[in-house]
Structures are given as C-alpha cells and as structure tokens.
Amino acid sequence: MSTKTDPTSSPGWERATLEKLAFASLREQRAARRWKTFVRLGWLAFFIFLAWLGISRATTATTTTSPHTAVVEIKGEIASGADASAEFVVAALKMAFEDAGAKGVVLLINSPGGSPVQAGIISDEIRRLKAKHGKPVYAVVEETCASAAYYIASATDAIYVDKASIVGSIGVLMDGFGFTGTMEKLGVERRLITAGENKGFLDPFSPMSDAQRAYAQQMLEQIHQQFIAVVKAGRGDRLKLDTPGLFSGLFWSGQRSIELGLADHLGNVDYVAREVIKAEEISDYTRRDNVAEKLAKKFGAAMGDASIRALKAVPALR
C-alpha cells in the first residue's frame, strides 16, 4: 500500500517553486535576448551589404584594360524602370566610353521600341560621349530595331543588321480603348467630375470630342517630326528620302533597310568587333540588376506593403 506525499507538506516548498519559476523565466529571457541579438545582427549585415552594393555600383573602373570592344545591350521595351531604360543604358555607355581599353562601342539591339523620352535621352548621350571621347559607336541589330530603338540606333556611326532583321517603324502612336457604347447598352452612367474641360479627355469611359482628338493628333505629329529630324540628322545623305512611306511607320527587312539607307551593312557583333573595330575581345558593359539588387527591391516592396497594411489597420475617423 503506497501513500502519496503532498508537496506542500514538505518544508520550504514555496521557495523551491519560486526558484523553478525564476529560473524558467530567466531561461526564456536569455533565449529572447539571443534571438533579438541574432535578428539585429542579421539586419546589420543586410544593410552593410546594401551599402557595399551601392558603393561598388557607383564606383567605375579607372584602370587601363586590354584592347577590347565594349558592348551595351538594348533589349526589350525601352521604358523607365525597364532593363533598357535611359538610366541603365546611359550608365553603361559612360563606363564603356571612359574605359581606355575600349576601342569602340557596340549597341546590341533587339527591341520593338518604347518611350520616345527614354530614347531621346539615350540618343543625346551617345552624341555627347562620341564628341567627348572620340570613339566610334555602332549599332548591331539582332531580330528587331523598331520605333524608339531605331531612334537610338540612328545616333550611331553605322548600323549593322541581319538580312532578316526588322528595321524601321518611324512613327508615333497613342492607343487605348473606348467603352462608351458598351456602357450605354448596359445602362451604366459614368460620373466623372473634373476641374478643367479637358482634364479627362483620355478617360476610356467618356466620349472624346473632335477637338480633343485633333489636339492629340497634333501632339503626335509634333513628336513624329522630332523623330524624323533625329533620323535625318543621324543618317544624313544615306537615306533614300524619295522612298514612299519611309517615315510612315512601315518597317522593312534588314536587307531592304540597307537599300533604303536605314542601315549600312550586314554583320553581327563578332564581325563588327573583329573586322570594323579591330578588337576581337568583347566586354559586356550592360547594366543589369543582379540577384542581390532584385532581393533588395523585393524587400523594399515587402516593407512598403507592410507599412500600407499597418496604416490601413488604423481606425479611420468617421
């Protein structure tokens, strides 16, 4: 026959219990401090890495390198925030022109076009860097060099294409949709309130007047004439200006573009480096987001989303 001993009957049980609770609390506090220290060190390492990344990207190479051909890629849409943005392309062009080992610069283009503003910034910078450094710069077209991409290419000394490349599309467009008829059929009323009679003239749910359409057309014509002037200045007497539709937005094969003076020769980047620039070694100066930068951007976006959620969680005054 066994008997159970009541722990409260032994002397000093209160002290023993309090000691156990104190030691357990102390262990939890130590674990929390270790975790907090680990998190802080992680954040510190992350910000040190970001600072190092910023300094390393801001620092350009000033040492003389062996003779080579500098290549800067322009691929995809030409737009702010894209890989082919003026920010990235201009930064790469500056590094290429400033490198004493670069005997010439090649723009490797495969783009359907994009923003005339971004293209204009790149085009102006090409002309400035050519005049400052006295280095030749060529455009080499892969599949496509159209619209804003050709705007950029026309600023180079010569344009090399493949016989099947797509070249041209010297025009400007503004596209969108109108849903006014659909809304009337569905019985939906658009309630748009503006200060200024033309403030909402590009609203797809509101009708566009003839005067507004004429204004938009006039603006496009002005940008188109700017485009044409840049092409004429860059290509000069090589253009066959008597060609019907040359500046109408049409595009041509690489072979036909040479006949029209829109391009100069057949050739790829290796050919230009070897036979034209006479520096067979190729060095890529294209500015790209590396893995760390992409992670940093995702982290910044996540922090922004968290901040917005936190703000939304605050009760609104009513």
C-alpha positions in Angstrom: 0.0 0.0 0.0 1.6 3.3 -1.2 0.9 6.7 0.1 1.2 10.0 -1.9 3.2 12.8 -0.3 1.7 16.2 -0.6 4.4 18.5 -1.9 3.0 21.4 0.1 3.6 19.4 3.3 7.4 19.5 2.9 9.2 22.4 4.5 10.4 25.1 2.0 8.2 24.1 -0.9 7.2 27.7 -1.6 10.9 28.7 -2.0 11.6 25.7 -4.4 8.6 26.5 -6.5 9.6 30.2 -6.8 13.2 29.2 -7.7 11.9 27.0 -10.5 9.7 29.8 -11.8 12.5 32.3 -11.6 15.0 30.0 -13.5 12.4 29.2 -16.2 11.7 33.0 -16.7 15.5 33.6 -16.8 15.9 30.9 -19.5 13.1 32.5 -21.6 14.7 35.9 -21.2 18.1 34.6 -22.3 16.6 32.9 -25.3 14.6 36.0 -26.3 17.8 38.1 -25.9 19.8 35.7 -28.1 17.1 35.8 -30.8 16.9 39.5 -30.7 20.6 39.8 -31.0 20.6 37.4 -33.9 17.9 39.4 -35.7 19.7 42.7 -35.1 23.0 41.3 -36.4 21.1 40.0 -39.5 19.7 43.4 -40.2 23.1 45.0 -39.7 24.7 42.6 -42.1 21.9 43.2 -44.6 22.3 47.0 -44.5 26.1 46.7 -44.7 25.7 44.6 -47.8 23.3 47.1 -49.4 25.8 49.9 -48.6 28.6 47.9 -50.1 26.5 47.2 -53.2 25.7 50.9 -53.7 29.3 51.9 -53.3 30.5 49.2 -55.7 27.9 50.1 -58.3 28.7 53.8 -58.0 32.5 53.2 -58.5 33.6 53.0 -62.1 36.7 51.3 -63.3 39.5 53.8 -64.0 42.4 51.3 -64.7 43.5 50.7 -68.2 42.4 47.4 -69.6 43.5 45.4 -72.6 42.1 46.4 -76.0 38.5 45.2 -76.5 35.1 46.0 -78.0 32.6 47.4 -75.5 29.1 46.0 -75.8 25.9 47.6 -74.4 22.7 45.7 -74.9 19.3 47.3 -75.5 16.8 44.5 -75.3 13.1 44.6 -74.7 10.9 47.6 -74.1 12.6 50.9 -73.8 10.9 52.4 -70.8 11.6 53.9 -67.4 12.3 51.1 -64.9 13.0 48.5 -67.6 16.3 46.9 -68.4 16.5 49.2 -71.4 15.8 52.4 -69.5 17.8 55.5 -70.1 19.2 55.2 -66.6 20.7 51.8 -67.2 21.8 52.3 -70.8 23.4 55.7 -70.2 25.3 54.4 -67.1 26.7 51.5 -69.2 27.6 53.8 -72.1 29.6 56.1 -69.8 31.6 53.2 -68.4 32.2 51.9 -71.9 33.4 55.2 -73.3 35.5 56.1 -70.3 37.4 52.8 -70.3 40.7 53.4 -72.1 40.9 49.8 -73.3 37.6 50.1 -75.2 38.5 50.8 -78.8 34.9 51.1 -79.9 31.3 50.7 -78.6 28.6 48.5 -79.9 24.9 48.8 -79.1 23.5 45.3 -79.4 19.8 46.0 -80.2 16.8 43.7 -80.1 13.8 45.9 -79.2 10.4 46.8 -80.6 10.7 50.3 -79.3 9.1 52.2 -76.4 9.3 55.6 -74.9 10.4 58.5 -77.1 11.6 60.3 -74.0 13.9 57.5 -72.9 15.1 57.0 -76.5 15.8 60.8 -76.7 17.9 60.8 -73.6 20.0 57.8 -74.8 20.4 59.3 -78.3 21.6 62.7 -76.9 24.1 60.9 -74.6 25.5 58.9 -77.4 26.2 62.1 -79.4 27.8 63.8 -76.3 30.0 60.8 -75.5 31.2 60.4 -79.1 32.2 64.1 -79.2 33.9 63.9 -75.8 35.9 60.7 -76.2 36.3 60.4 -80.0 35.4 56.7 -80.0 33.4 55.0 -82.8 30.0 53.6 -81.8 28.0 51.2 -83.9 24.5 49.6 -83.7 24.2 45.9 -84.3 20.6 44.6 -84.8 19.5 41.1 -83.9 15.8 40.4 -84.6 14.2 43.9 -84.2 15.2 47.5 -84.2 11.9 49.4 -84.5 10.5 52.7 -83.4 12.3 54.1 -80.3 15.0 51.5 -80.8 15.7 52.9 -84.3 15.6 56.4 -82.8 18.6 55.3 -80.7 20.4 53.4 -83.5 20.3 56.4 -85.8 22.7 58.3 -83.5 25.5 55.7 -84.1 28.1 55.9 -86.8 26.8 52.8 -88.6 24.1 50.3 -88.3 24.7 46.6 -88.9 21.8 44.2 -89.4 21.0 40.6 -90.4 19.3 40.2 -93.7 16.1 39.1 -91.9 16.1 41.7 -89.1 13.1 44.0 -88.7 14.1 47.7 -89.1 12.3 51.0 -89.1 8.8 51.8 -87.9 9.5 55.5 -87.8 6.2 56.7 -86.4 4.4 57.5 -83.1 1.2 56.0 -81.7 -1.1 56.5 -78.8 -3.5 53.7 -78.2 -6.4 52.9 -75.8 -10.0 51.7 -75.7 -13.4 53.4 -75.5 -16.3 51.8 -73.6 -19.0 54.5 -74.0 -21.2 52.4 -76.3 -21.0 49.3 -74.1 -21.8 51.4 -71.0 -24.9 52.8 -72.7 -26.1 49.3 -73.6 -25.6 48.2 -70.0 -27.2 51.3 -68.6 -24.1 52.3 -66.8 -23.6 56.1 -66.2 -20.0 57.5 -65.9 -19.8 60.1 -63.2 -16.5 61.9 -63.8 -16.1 65.3 -62.2 -13.1 67.5 -63.3 -11.8 71.0 -62.9 -10.8 71.9 -66.5 -12.8 70.9 -69.5 -10.1 68.7 -71.0 -8.8 67.1 -67.8 -10.4 63.8 -68.5 -10.3 63.6 -72.3 -8.3 60.4 -72.3 -10.7 58.7 -70.0 -11.8 55.5 -71.8 -15.3 55.7 -70.2 -16.0 59.2 -71.6 -16.6 60.2 -75.2 -13.8 62.1 -77.0 -14.8 65.2 -78.8 -13.5 66.1 -82.3 -11.4 69.0 -80.8 -9.8 66.7 -78.3 -9.0 64.1 -81.0 -7.4 66.9 -83.2 -5.3 68.0 -80.2 -4.0 64.5 -79.6 -3.2 64.1 -83.3 -1.4 67.4 -83.4 0.8 66.4 -80.4 1.6 63.0 -82.1 2.5 64.8 -85.3 4.9 67.1 -83.4 6.7 64.1 -81.7 6.8 62.4 -85.1 8.6 65.4 -86.7 11.1 65.3 -83.8 11.7 61.6 -84.6 12.1 62.3 -88.3 14.6 65.1 -87.6 16.7 62.9 -85.4 16.8 60.2 -88.1 17.7 62.6 -90.8 20.5 64.2 -88.7 21.9 60.8 -87.9 21.6 59.1 -91.3 22.2 62.1 -93.5 22.7 61.5 -97.2 22.5 57.7 -96.8 18.7 57.9 -96.6 16.7 57.4 -99.7 14.2 60.2 -99.0 12.2 59.6 -102.1 11.1 56.2 -100.8 7.3 56.2 -100.3 6.3 55.5 -96.7 9.8 55.9 -95.3 8.5 57.9 -92.3 5.0 56.4 -92.3 5.6 53.8 -89.6 6.4 51.0 -92.0 9.2 48.5 -91.2 11.5 46.6 -93.6 13.7 43.6 -93.6 17.4 44.1 -92.8 18.3 43.6 -96.5 15.8 46.1 -97.7 16.7 48.6 -94.9 20.3 48.7 -96.3 18.9 49.6 -99.8 16.8 52.4 -98.3 19.7 53.8 -96.3 18.2 52.9 -92.9 21.1 50.6 -92.3 24.6 50.2 -93.6 25.9 46.7 -93.8 25.2 43.1 -92.9 27.0 41.8 -89.9 26.8 40.6 -86.3 28.6 41.8 -83.1 31.5 39.4 -83.6 32.0 40.7 -87.2 32.0 44.3 -86.1 34.4 43.7 -83.2 36.8 41.7 -85.4 36.6 43.5 -88.8 35.5 47.0 -88.0 36.8 48.0 -84.6 39.7 45.6 -84.8 39.4 44.5 -81.2 38.1 40.9 -81.2 37.8 40.6 -77.5 34.3 41.6 -76.4 33.4 43.0 -73.0 29.8 43.4 -71.9 29.1 46.7 -70.0 25.3 46.2 -69.9 23.8 47.3 -66.6 21.6 44.6 -65.1 20.0 44.1 -61.7 21.9 41.3 -60.0 20.4 38.8 -57.6 21.2 41.0 -54.6 19.6 44.1 -56.1 16.5 42.1 -57.0 16.2 40.8 -53.5 16.7 44.3 -52.1 13.9 45.6 -54.4 11.6 42.8 -53.3 12.5 43.5 -49.7 11.7 47.2 -50.2 8.4 46.4 -51.8 7.5 44.0 -49.0 8.3 46.7 -46.4 6.1 49.1 -48.3 3.2 46.7 -48.4 3.6 46.1 -44.7 3.6 49.8 -44.0 0.4 50.3 -46.1 -1.3 47.4 -44.2 -0.3 48.9 -40.9 -1.7 52.3 -41.9 -4.9 50.6 -43.1 -5.2 48.9 -39.7 -5.6 52.3 -38.0 -9.2 53.1 -37.4 -10.4 55.9 -39.6 -12.3 58.9 -38.2 -15.9 59.0 -39.3 
